Amino acid sequence: MNRNDKYTSRQPLPILNGKGGLMSLLFLLTCSLILSSCMGSSSNAMATGGEITGIRGSAYAEPTPYGMVAVPKGSLKVGMEESDTLWGAGFPARDISVDGFWMDQTEVSNAKYRQFVFWVRDSIIRERLADPAYGGDETFKIEEDKEGNPITPRLNWNKPIPWKKANEDEQRAIESVYITHPVDGTKMLDASQMNYRYEVYDYAAAALRKYRLDPSERDLNTDHAVSTADVMISKDTAYINDEGKVIRQTITRKLSGPWDFLNTYIVNIYPDTTCWVNDFRNAENERYLRLYFSNPAYDDYPVVGVSWEQATAFCRWRTEFLVKGLGQTVADVQPYRLPTEIEWEYAARGKEGNPFPWESKEVKSDNGCYYANFKPDRGNYTKDGSLITSKCGIFSANSNGLYDMAGNVAEWTSTVYTEAGVESMSDMNPELRYNAAIEDPYRLKKKSVRGGSWKDPESMIRSAWRSYEYQNQPRSYIGFRCVRSMTTDGGSKNKGKR
């Protein structure tokens, strides 16, 4: 008998005599009504007869994620129906529909990405403070629950790192993540150690019929004989070897169970600050190499020098950080991720579906003020007020409340870049994804980049403009922002078509 049975089974009531018995009977009936009310609709699951009313869950109201705005579901003709007259490029056009999602109001800034770097730094320090080689302070790790039962060890983030009053062993642990420049003696974070390990379960792959453990479920056509041939899967894994080098591998093996769809990644997440020199040869950009990411003067500028792989790792860490903060209330919260290429264009065009994120077809207002940070076609970088990037959000937002959807920095999307673009995707929530293995040809590692940047001319900051970069290539003009799928979207946005 389950817990509901005791309130719903038809059992004989005890025989009660006299006034006291009647009062007891009334008391029992009253308690029964109260219990039935408290149990809610689930208490009727075992009832016999009557109409089906359904079993309802508790009401759920999704809170607005910090720093994000809602982009309601809707439809749009994406791409351009006419070829670009300046560059002669064709852009696939198609009517699409997308679900609602949350999107960062601005591009991820240096300050926000630095929080990620420092979290990785602090996690390494805590691991070493608990290591016997550095004193072995066990209070920096939690290995038992409140009842004293053993659990999977995890770091104790409530225990502060002794930055100012460290003993000799603690000081060695703290200093182990820093290096000193051999020439000028500058003390700096050892970027090579800033490795973030995370795991991703591929729910979509695990749901495919061809990967069912029961062979009879792989093909529902009863005219076909059940095949017992081995089913092969591929999964990504990574580890750090004895020399401290990250080794990435893609394993192909026989299907064995749900764990085959758990992928492991280790990504060095420190931005490549040398991109300012490598992207622009014969230019005096040393100041940006040394200051852009680390100096507080650039806190609110968009982070650059971050590859697609690093941006993806940031999304995963941001999800982990949120989950730990929310605790048990996190069941229905969707993970942070990069926007799909089509989500990005849909959001950039605003509620009206404009060619640019603003209503005008011009790039500046009647009084000569530019709507975005880009390079006018004649090549005057400073004409819009900035030589390189500008602070996030200093230009006006589009009708969705999003800033810098054109110019400033181009932005990574989750989508694999192909010439066919949206033509090769579904017209509902379009996406094309491929997790390139380390040994795959380099051409398979192209990811779509949208929005144009501070170095691009007017033609390349339109919402429909498509470009790409390789997933491991950091650039001084590419950043990113995050999105989160909505658990439910009651709103609607029917966008106009050009």
Long-range contacts (C-beta under 8 A, 24 or more apart in sequence): 2-46, 4-39, 4-42, 4-43, 4-45, 4-46, 5-46, 7-32, 7-35, 7-36, 7-39, 7-43, 8-43, 8-44, 8-46, 8-47, 9-46, 60-332, 60-487, 60-488, 62-332, 62-333, 62-486, 62-487, 62-488, 64-102, 65-102, 65-484, 67-104, 67-105, 67-106, 68-102, 68-103, 68-104, 68-105, 68-482, 68-483, 68-484, 69-102, 69-103, 69-105, 69-400, 69-401, 69-402, 70-100, 70-101, 70-102, 70-486, 70-489, 70-491, 71-100, 71-101, 71-102, 71-103, 71-343, 71-346, 71-347, 71-400, 71-402, 71-493, 72-100, 72-489, 72-491, 72-492, 72-493, 73-97, 73-98, 73-99, 73-100, 73-489, 73-491, 73-492, 73-493, 74-98, 74-346, 74-492, 74-493, 74-494, 74-495, 75-494, 75-495, 76-345, 76-346, 76-349, 76-353, 76-495, 76-497, 77-353, 77-497, 77-498, 78-342, 78-345, 78-346, 78-422, 78-464, 79-345, 79-421, 79-422, 79-464, 80-462, 80-464, 81-498, 84-459, 86-459, 87-459, 91-421, 91-464, 91-465, 91-466, 92-420, 92-421, 92-422, 92-423, 93-422, 94-422, 94-423, 94-427, 94-430, 95-427, 95-497, 96-342, 96-346, 96-422, 96-427, 96-428, 96-430, 97-427, 97-428, 97-429, 98-342, 98-343, 98-346, 98-428, 98-429, 98-430, 99-429, 99-485, 99-486, 99-489, 100-486, 100-489, 100-491, 101-339, 101-343, 101-483, 101-484, 101-485, 101-486, 102-483, 102-484, 102-485, 102-486, 103-339, 103-343, 103-347, 103-400, 103-402, 103-481, 103-482, 103-483, 104-481, 104-482, 104-483, 105-393, 105-397, 105-401, 105-402, 105-403, 106-302, 106-392, 106-393, 106-402, 106-403, 106-404, 106-481, 107-302, 107-303, 107-392, 107-403, 107-404, 107-408, 107-409, 107-411, 107-479, 107-480, 107-481, 108-302, 108-303, 108-311, 108-314, 108-479, 108-480, 108-481, 108-482, 109-299, 109-300, 109-301, 109-302, 109-303, 109-392, 110-292, 110-293, 110-298, 110-299, 110-300, 110-301, 110-302, 110-303, 111-299, 111-300, 112-303, 113-271, 113-293, 113-303, 113-306, 113-314, 114-293, 114-299, 116-196, 116-269, 116-314, 116-317, 116-318, 117-189, 117-194, 117-269, 117-270, 119-317, 119-321, 120-194, 120-195, 120-196, 120-269, 121-177, 121-189, 121-194, 122-161, 123-155, 124-176, 124-177, 124-193, 124-194, 125-161, 125-173, 125-174, 125-176, 125-177, 126-155, 126-156, 126-157, 126-159, 126-161, 127-155, 128-173, 128-176, 129-161, 129-170, 129-173, 130-155, 131-173, 134-169, 134-170, 134-172, 134-173, 134-176, 135-167, 135-169, 135-170, 135-173, 137-170, 157-324, 189-270, 191-268, 191-270, 192-244, 192-268, 193-244, 194-268, 194-269, 194-270, 195-240, 195-246, 195-266, 195-267, 195-268, 195-269, 196-266, 196-267, 196-268, 196-269, 196-313, 196-316, 196-317, 197-238, 197-264, 197-265, 197-266, 198-264, 198-265, 198-267, 198-313, 198-316, 198-317, 198-320, 199-262, 199-263, 199-264, 199-265, 200-262, 200-263, 200-265, 200-316, 201-261, 201-262, 201-263, 202-261, 202-262, 202-263, 203-261, 205-233, 205-261, 206-258, 206-261, 211-255, 211-260, 211-261, 213-255, 213-257, 230-254, 230-255, 231-255, 233-260, 233-261, 234-437, 235-260, 235-261, 235-262, 235-263, 236-263, 236-264, 236-265, 236-435, 236-437, 237-263, 237-264, 238-264, 238-265, 238-266, 239-266, 240-266, 248-438, 249-438, 250-437, 250-438, 250-439, 263-435, 265-313, 267-309, 267-310, 267-312, 267-313, 268-310, 269-310, 269-313, 269-314, 271-303, 271-304, 271-305, 271-306, 271-310, 271-474, 272-305, 272-306, 272-307, 272-474, 273-305, 274-305, 275-304, 275-305, 275-474, 275-475, 275-476, 276-305, 276-476, 279-475, 279-476, 279-477, 280-476, 288-388, 288-476, 300-391, 300-392, 301-389, 301-390, 301-391, 301-392, 302-389, 302-392, 302-404, 302-408, 302-409, 302-479, 303-479, 304-389, 304-409, 304-474, 304-475, 304-476, 304-477, 304-478, 304-479, 305-474, 305-475, 305-476, 306-474, 306-478, 306-479, 306-480, 307-471, 307-472, 307-473, 307-474, 308-338, 308-412, 308-447, 308-469, 308-470, 308-471, 308-472, 309-471, 309-472, 310-474, 311-338, 311-412, 311-480, 312-337, 312-338, 312-414, 314-480, 314-482, 315-482, 318-482, 332-487, 333-484, 333-487, 334-484, 334-485, 334-486, 334-487, 335-484, 336-482, 336-483, 336-484, 337-414, 337-482, 337-483, 337-484, 337-485, 338-412, 338-413, 338-414, 338-480, 338-482, 338-483, 339-411, 339-413, 339-414, 339-481, 339-482, 339-483, 340-413, 340-414, 340-415, 340-429, 340-430, 340-431, 341-413, 341-414, 341-415, 341-421, 341-422, 341-430, 341-431, 341-448, 341-450, 341-466, 342-415, 342-422, 342-425, 342-430, 342-431, 343-413, 343-483, 344-411, 344-413, 344-450, 344-451, 345-450, 345-463, 345-464, 346-495, 347-400, 347-402, 347-405, 348-398, 348-402, 348-405, 348-406, 348-450, 348-451, 348-463, 349-398, 349-463, 349-495, 350-398, 350-399, 350-400, 351-399, 351-400, 351-493, 351-495, 352-399, 352-495, 352-496, 353-495, 353-496, 353-497, 353-498, 354-398, 354-463, 355-462, 355-463, 355-464, 355-498, 356-406, 356-461, 356-462, 356-463, 357-398, 357-402, 357-405, 357-406, 357-463, 358-396, 358-398, 358-406, 359-399, 363-458, 363-461, 370-395, 371-395, 371-396, 371-406, 372-404, 372-406, 372-407, 372-408, 372-461, 373-404, 373-407, 373-408, 373-454, 374-406, 374-407, 374-452, 374-453, 374-454, 374-455, 374-456, 374-457, 374-458, 374-460, 374-461, 375-454, 375-455, 375-456, 375-457, 376-457, 376-458, 377-457, 377-458, 377-459, 381-454, 381-455, 386-454, 388-454, 388-476, 389-454, 390-454, 404-451, 405-451, 405-463, 406-451, 406-452, 406-461, 406-462, 406-463, 407-451, 407-452, 407-453, 407-454, 407-456, 407-461, 408-451, 408-453, 408-454, 408-479, 409-451, 409-453, 409-454, 409-477, 409-478, 409-479, 410-449, 410-450, 410-451, 410-452, 410-453, 410-456, 410-467, 410-475, 410-477, 410-478, 410-479, 411-449, 411-450, 411-451, 411-478, 411-479, 411-480, 411-481, 412-447, 412-449, 412-469, 412-478, 412-479, 412-480, 413-447, 413-448, 413-449, 413-450, 414-447, 415-447, 415-448, 416-444, 416-446, 416-447, 416-448, 417-446, 417-447, 417-448, 417-449, 417-466, 417-468, 421-466, 436-471, 442-470, 445-470, 445-471, 445-472, 446-470, 446-471, 447-471, 449-478, 453-477, 453-478
